[in-house]
Amino acid sequence: MATPHTPRFTARLPRRTHASAGAPTDALSTAAVREAVVAGLRITLGFVFLWAFLDKAFGLGYATKAGNGWVEGGSPTEGFLSHVEVGPMASTLRGWAGEAWADWLFMAGLLGIGAAVVLGVGLRIAAVSGTAMMALMWIAEWPPAKHTESGAATMSTNPFADYHLVYALALIALAAVAAGSRYGLGERWAALPAVRRNSWLR
């Protein structure tokens, strides 16, 4: 029995503050949002390439008019490359316009990059090939030039940074952070024996 002279000890658990109680949940929610945003960027960027392939292949009426699709005898490269009038590779690129090898290589690149990025597999290969494609398209449009060979305005709005550069950097960033695991098949892809043996396939 406790007396007035006997101290009474009461065990008390430390009280959790709002900050400590909410920190783990906040960290998880922040990580989940970050992963979802990166996955959204990956899928959207992949769809840019994939849609370009579909539109050029079947003439869906956006960049490619109906009836001018690749499957209907149209050329995916002729319309763009034949009108290159600026830059150090202008004549070379015009010579590639409509060539069968150029059409096949361009369309295979669009399909391969688009499918890989949407699915989240082979992001390193997609980043390298996509960057090469964007570099060639950047050279074809040649943003530094203000006027074409004929003297017409190019309508360039920036001498260096355009959407080709942004797409290339986004592809590289997605491959660098292995963005295929969230809402993608990246983990399953990385677990394949061939991919485990060859890291460049990731």
Solvent accessible surface area in square Angstrom, and as a share of the most:
residue,aa,sasa,rsa
1,M,228,1.02
2,A,47,0.37
3,T,66,0.39
4,P,137,0.86
5,H,174,0.78
6,T,67,0.39
7,P,92,0.58
8,R,193,0.70
9,F,179,0.75
10,T,93,0.54
11,A,107,0.83
12,R,210,0.77
13,L,162,0.81
14,P,119,0.75
15,R,227,0.83
16,R,177,0.65
17,T,85,0.49
18,H,179,0.80
19,A,82,0.63
20,S,61,0.40
21,A,42,0.33
22,G,22,0.21
23,A,53,0.41
24,P,78,0.49
25,T,89,0.52
26,D,86,0.45
27,A,63,0.49
28,L,131,0.65
29,S,57,0.36
30,T,77,0.45
31,A,29,0.23
32,A,39,0.30
33,V,92,0.53
34,R,140,0.51
35,E,76,0.34
36,A,40,0.31
37,V,98,0.56
38,V,46,0.26
39,A,1,0.01
40,G,34,0.33
41,L,87,0.43
42,R,0,0.00
43,I,67,0.34
44,T,86,0.50
45,L,8,0.04
46,G,0,0.00
47,F,105,0.44
48,V,59,0.34
49,F,5,0.02
50,L,39,0.20
51,W,80,0.28
52,A,29,0.22
53,F,29,0.12
54,L,59,0.29
55,D,2,0.01
56,K,43,0.18
57,A,2,0.02
58,F,100,0.42
59,G,7,0.06
60,L,80,0.40
61,G,46,0.45
62,Y,159,0.60
63,A,91,0.70
64,T,19,0.11
65,K,148,0.63
66,A,83,0.64
67,G,46,0.44
68,N,83,0.42
69,G,0,0.00
70,W,58,0.20
71,V,98,0.56
72,E,99,0.44
73,G,73,0.70
74,G,21,0.20
75,S,35,0.23
76,P,15,0.10
77,T,8,0.05
78,E,90,0.41
79,G,51,0.49
80,F,80,0.34
81,L,20,0.10
82,S,45,0.29
83,H,131,0.58
84,V,7,0.04
85,E,70,0.32
86,V,17,0.10
87,G,25,0.24
88,P,98,0.62
89,M,53,0.23
90,A,3,0.03
91,S,77,0.49
92,T,62,0.36
93,L,4,0.02
94,R,86,0.31
95,G,49,0.47
96,W,76,0.27
97,A,22,0.17
98,G,31,0.30
99,E,76,0.34
100,A,69,0.53
101,W,127,0.44
102,A,8,0.06
103,D,9,0.05
104,W,165,0.58
105,L,123,0.61
106,F,37,0.16
107,M,1,0.00
108,A,60,0.46
109,G,17,0.17
110,L,7,0.04
111,L,74,0.37
112,G,40,0.39
113,I,5,0.03
114,G,0,0.00
115,A,36,0.28
116,A,18,0.14
117,V,1,0.01
118,V,39,0.22
119,L,81,0.41
120,G,3,0.03
121,V,21,0.12
122,G,7,0.07
123,L,12,0.06
124,R,104,0.38
125,I,74,0.38
126,A,4,0.03
127,A,7,0.05
128,V,109,0.63
129,S,46,0.30
130,G,0,0.00
131,T,43,0.25
132,A,55,0.43
133,M,24,0.11
134,M,10,0.04
135,A,49,0.38
136,L,79,0.39
137,M,45,0.20
138,W,45,0.16
139,I,41,0.21
140,A,5,0.04
141,E,66,0.30
142,W,68,0.24
143,P,10,0.06
144,P,56,0.36
145,A,19,0.14
146,K,158,0.67
147,H,108,0.48
148,T,29,0.17
149,E,118,0.53
150,S,92,0.60
151,G,49,0.47
152,A,55,0.43
153,A,61,0.47
154,T,34,0.20
155,M,159,0.71
156,S,48,0.31
157,T,138,0.80
158,N,61,0.31
159,P,91,0.57
160,F,124,0.52
161,A,48,0.37
162,D,29,0.15
163,Y,108,0.41
164,H,1,0.01
165,L,46,0.23
166,V,89,0.51
167,Y,56,0.21
168,A,9,0.07
169,L,105,0.52
170,A,16,0.13
171,L,4,0.02
172,I,83,0.42
173,A,51,0.40
174,L,4,0.02
175,A,14,0.11
176,A,84,0.65
177,V,97,0.56
178,A,69,0.53
179,A,9,0.07
180,G,2,0.02
181,S,58,0.38
182,R,85,0.31
183,Y,136,0.52
184,G,26,0.25
185,L,78,0.39
186,G,12,0.11
187,E,121,0.54
188,R,187,0.68
189,W,79,0.28
190,A,31,0.24
191,A,55,0.43
192,L,84,0.42
193,P,72,0.45
194,A,44,0.34
195,V,3,0.02
196,R,144,0.53
197,R,177,0.65
198,N,52,0.27
199,S,58,0.38
200,W,153,0.54
201,L,34,0.17
202,R,103,0.38
